[in-house]
């Protein structure tokens, strides 16, 4: 299965991410004032910056509409961002159009039922090991790291390696 996923990843030019359960651990943390807080992994953030520097476009589609996510997406310079959207497949196709690629050249990483429709049209369906069983069953590739714990960084490394870009991306930080 990994070999097939590696072959699919060779043509990926765009990675679109779900947020809760992928970029975060899926928890909703409420402060005394009722404000929702989110925990993001800095390794995922650096991975996103590496992807962008390597020419891999990044997008985010999330079912919830929350300020901490908007802030993090803005900090990371992600220009394709849709929040409060439950029908993700049409938005995924819209992002592909904006980037100028076919859905077969794009990956989507999700973890729950809301992600199944978009995973079905993506060229590479990616998930996390703590996803629901139905999502895991349609994933072409599953990270070893849990959502919110570096899974996105692992996915980006996988795509960059398949495209022959990982070593060059790594060198910019090693020198």
Buried (B, 14 or more C-beta within 10 A) or exposed (E): EEEEBBEBBEBBBBBBBBBBBBBBBBEEEEEEEEEBEBEBBEBBBBBBBBBBEBEBBBBBBBBBEBEBBBEBBEEBEBBBBBBEBEEBBBBBBBBBEEBEBEBEBBBBBBBBEBBBBBBEBBBBBBBBBBBBEEBBEBBBBBBEBBBBBBBBBBBBBBBBBBBEBBEEBBEEEEE
